[in-house]
Amino acid sequence: MSSQGLPLSRFKVLDLTRVRAGPTCVRQLADWGADVIKIEEPPKATAGEGLGGPRDGFDFQNLHRNKRSITLNLKAEAGKKIFFDLVRAVDVVVENYRPDVKSRLGIDYEACRAVNPRIVYGSISGFGQDGPYALRPGFDQVAQGMGGLMSITGLPGQGPVRVGIPIADLCAGMFCAQGILLALLERENSGEGQWVQTSLLEAQIQMLDFQAARYLMDGEVPKQAGNDHPTSIPTGVFPTADGHINIAVAGQEIYERFCKAMDAPQLMTKPEYASGALRSKNRAALNAEIAELTRTKPSAYWIEMLNKAGCPSGPIYTIDQVFSDPQVQHDQMAVPVTHPRLGEINLVGQAIKMSRTPATIRSATPDLGADTDTVLQELGYGADAIAELRKTGAV
């Protein structure tokens, strides 16, 4: 399937990324049509499983779709020459090495800018490109801890709890993709590229959002609130006759609507529940009264009734139930793609929908080096030159 007509189809990207944060960034560019060339190390007879898990595994396949793969030895002079030939021909380079590695290899932003002043160079690190922790290896759970997220996740008194997805990695990748798009837009005015930087730690702190602002403005250190929303009350998980549901009640108007829908006038007339501040102070007692009501009927009853009354409510799904839900299927969040060896597989769709130029999964993750010859031919290398490069281990 062609990328022609997609929003980023005019851009070319060199992908030096590994593991998750960097690949998440490049996946955004690839899904929206960029011509992505994934640069990987040539295979080694003694090498074990690479970073990012098995190539045919669900994670690698989901992260690296819509790309082309070439193998390139960046420690060899011939390999480095090919790299800079590519830099001259592309718009974007993305990497998530530890900050000192790219300089040691001689492929940092300044080196790329010297051969292509229009290059947009995206970098993701653990903690920043400089500063006291710059050379520490980055890892999602470490960033979750340092970024404060684990201190506000989980049940009160439970101790620190990680979020069930690598949220620092994912957000750093998304922010880097956003930064690259901003730099490409700015380049239309200035004619120059620039270095786009983010880190797992910075991304995690930005994602604290109102919890961070709560401390910065009011001096209040948020604590674990479990399944209860920290400020909108009553919002949380409530038992039903056959499981649990989420109910979200924010503000006085929805609270009164909720009390009427539940046929529970006492929740409106009790003075200890009369305002948001009082409901916050008496949260445990209020939640207990609501739970006594919700456990009398099944989840489906409450979800339908509350939503009809304008009170947000929803199920708490396992992952298989997520993808069985009719709304999720309508939103096309599981997207089929044909892999040359694995057959038809389903990957996670894009959350962004556009009316004229929707994102597409045009091709499955390529095999290692599947496009090396094609890319080299595009750079003007002939068959004999390519054979020599293979012989010397440059590709």
N, C-alpha and C positions, 0 to 999 in steps of 0.2 A: 504494500500500500504506500502511495506517495505521500510526502509531507507537504507537497505544493498547496499553497493557500492557507496553511496554518500560520499563526501569528509570528512564530520564530523561524520560519523556514529559510529566511535569508541569512541566518547566522550559523557559523561553524564554531564548534567547541572542542577543545582538547581536554579529555577527562583523565586526570592523574589520581583520582580518588580511590579510597579503599574503605572497607568496613561499612559504615552507615551514614554518618553526617554528610560527608562529601557526596557519596552516591545519591542521597536524598535530594541534594541540591541539583545535581546534574539530571536526575530523573525528571524534575520539573521542566528543565530546558528541553530535554529530549521529547517528552510527551507533547509539548506544544510546538514541535516541528523542527527544532534545531538539529543540524547534522552533527552528531556527537561521535567523535573518534576516541574510543577508550584505549589508553596506552597501558599495556601490561608487560610484565617481565617475561622474557622467553622461557619456555619450560625447562626445568632442570631435572635430571634423572633422580637426584637425591632429595628433591623438594617434597615436603609433605603437603597436607591440605593448606591452601592459602588463606589469608585473612578474608573474612566474609563468609566462611563456610563452604560447603561443597557447591560446585558450579551448577549442578543440576538440582540443587535444593531450592525449596520454596523462597527462601530469603534472597539468595543471589538472583534468582530468576525475576523476582518482583522488583528488585532494585535497578537492574541493568538492562531492562527492555529498551527498545527503540534506539539502540546504539550499534556502532561498528567497532570491532575489536582488532587492534594490531599489537604485535609484540615488538618491544623496543628495549634494547639494553642501554640505559641512560648513562652507564659508567664507561661505555665504549665511545671513542671519538666519533666513529661512523654513526653510532646510534644517536649521539648528541647532535650531530649535524642534521640528521633527519628530523629530530625534534624541532630545531630552529627553522628548518625548511617549512615545517608545519605551522610554527608560530607566525611566520610571515603570511601564511595563507588563511589564518583563522581570526575570529573575533574575540574569543574567550578561552582562557586557561583556568581550570579549577583544580585545586589540590588541598589535601588535608593531612600533609605530613606534619611531624613535629617541626616547629619553626626553624630550627637550624638545618634540617635535612636538605631543603631545596637550595639553600646557599652552598652547602657542601657539594651538591651535585652540579651547581652552576646554572640552575634553571629558575632562579628566583625572579621576582617581578622586574627588577632593574635589568637583568640579563635579557628578559623577554621584551621589555620596553625598548631596549637598544636596537632590536631588529624590527620591531613593530610598535611605533608610538601609539597606535590606536588600540592596542591590546587591553582588554579588561581582564584582570587577573584576580580570581576569587580564592581566598584562603580561609580555611576553617581550622582552628587550633583548639586545644583544651581550655586555655586560660587567657590567650592573647598573644600577639606576635612579639611582645616585649613585656618587661615587668618582672617581678621577683619569681613568678611561677611559670614563666614562658616555656622553659625547657622541660617542665614536668609532662609525662605522658598523660593524655586526656582520656577519660572514660566516662560514659554516661552516668553511671551511678555515683561516681565521685562528684560530678557536676550537680546532680540532684541534691546531694548532701551539702556541698559548699554553697549552692544557690538557695538554700533554705527550704526547698520543697519537701524534703523528708521530715522536717520538723512540724509541718502542718498537715501531713498525710497520715491517715490511720485513726484509730479510736483513741479518745483521750486517755493518756497514761500508758498507752501501748508501747511507747518508744518509737524511734524513727522507722518509717516505712517507705520503701521505694514505690514509685508509680509503676503500674504493670506494663508500660511501654517505655522504650528509650526516648523519653520526651525531650531531653536536652539535645541529643543527637538529631532528632527529627526537626526540632525548632531551629537549631543552628543551620541545618541544611536549607530549610525554607527561608530563613532570613538571608542566607547567602544568595540564594536564587533571586530573592527580591532585590538585594543590593546590586547584583549583576544587571538586572533589568533596568534599575535606576541609572547605573553607569552607562549602559547602552543608550538610554534616552538622553543623558547629558552629553554623550559623545556626538549626538546629532547637532548640538550647538557648538561645542568646543573643537570637535575633530580629534580629540585626544582620549585615550583610555585612562584607566586609573586602577589602583589597587583596592579591592573590596575585601574587608576583613570582618570576621566575627569569630566567636568562640562558644564552646559549650556552656561555659560559666556565664557569659554575658547573655546568651539566649535564655538560659534558665532564669536569670534574674528578671529579664524583661517579661517573661511569662508569669512571674509572680503577680504582676499587674496590681489589682486593688489591694492584695495582701501586702505588697511592698509599699504602696502609697499609704496604707493604713499606718505603717510604722513611720514612714518619712514625714507625714503631715501631723499625725496625732501622737506619735511616740508609743503606740500600742504594739506589743510584740504578739502576733497571732499565734494561737496554739492549735493543737489537733482538735478537730470538731467531728471526726468520724464521718458518718453519712449525713450529718446535719449541715445545712448551709451555714457559713459563719455569721451571716448578717440578715438573711431573709428567713423569717421564722413564721410558721412552720414549713420548712422545706427539708425533706429527707426521705428515708426509706421506712415504709410502714408495712406491717404484716397483713396478709389477707388469708382467706380460708384455704387457699391453695398455693401460697408463696409470698412474694413481696412485690411492692410497686414503689415507684418514686412519685411523690406529690410535691409540687413547687408552688408555694403561696408567697407572693411578694407584694407588700403594700396593703393598705387598709381596705381598698376596694375589693381586691381579689380575696382577702381574708373573709370579708363579709359574704361574698359570693360563695366561698367555700363552705362556710357555716350553714348557709341556707341549703346548699346542695346536699350536705351531709345530714340535713334535718337535725341539726344540733344547735338550737338557739342558745343553749347554756354557754357555748363557747364564745358567744358574743356578749352575753349579759354579765359574765363573771368579771369583776373589776380587775383581777390580776391578768386578764388577757385583753384589756381595753385598748392598748396601743402596742406599736411595734417594740418599743423599749421594754414594756412590761412582759410581752410575750417572750422576749429574749431572756429576761430575768427569770421567768418561770417556764423555760423551754421544756424541762424534763416532765413536769406535770402535764403540760399541754400535749406533748407528744404521747404520753401514756393514755390520755383521754381519747385522742384520735385513734390510737392503735386498738383500743377496745371496740371502736366502731368498725374500723376497716377489716378486722379479722373475722367479721360476721359474714362476709360475702367474698366470692372469688375475685381474682385480679381483674379479669376481663370486664366484670360488672362495673367496678370502680373506675377503671380507665375510660370506659365509654361514657359513663354518667358524668364524671368530673370534667372531661374535655368538652362535652356537650354544654356544660354549665359555664365554660370559660375558665376552668381551673386546670392548669397544666398537670398532666399525669401521664405516666408511661411505664411499660414493662421493664424488667431488669433481665436482659437476655444473656445466655451463653453465646459464644461466637457462632455456633451453628444456627442458633435461632435468629441471630442478626441477619444472616444471609438468606433465611427463609421468609423473612418479613416482606409483605407485599410492597410496602413503600420503598424498602431498600432495593428490591428487585426492579421497581419502577425507576429508581434513581440510577440503575445500572452501575452499581458499585462493585460488582464482580464482572470482569471483562475477559472474554475468551481470546486466546491467541494460539496460533499453531506453531509448535516448536518442531524443527526438523527431525529430532530424535525422540522427544518426549510425547509428541502428538499434541492434542488440544489440551491446554491447561488454562486455568482461570487465575487472573491476577487482580490486584486491588485497583479500582478505578479512580479517576480524578474527582475531587470534591468540587472543583470549579467547573461550572457549566457556562458555555458561551453560545449564543443563538446562531451565529453564522460560521464560526470556526472552532468547533469543539475539539478538545484533545483526543488523540487516538493512540491506541497501542498497535502500532503498525508492524512490529516485528518482535519476536522473542529475543531473549538474551543470546548474543552470538557465542559460538564456541571460541576458545582461546585462539587469538590470531587469525580468525576466519577471514578477515578483510585486509590482512597485511599487504598482500600482493596488489590488490585493487588500489589501496591508498598510496602505495609507493608508485604505482603506474600513474596515478593522478598528479604526483609530484614530478613526473618525467623520468622515473627510473625504468630502464629496460630490463628484459628477462635476465641477461647476463649479470647486470649489476645487482639485481635482486638475489640471484643465486650466490654471488660472492658475499653479499651481506649475510645470508643464511649460513654460509660456510664458516665465516669468521665469528658468528654468534652475535652480530650486531642487531639482528631481528630474530 
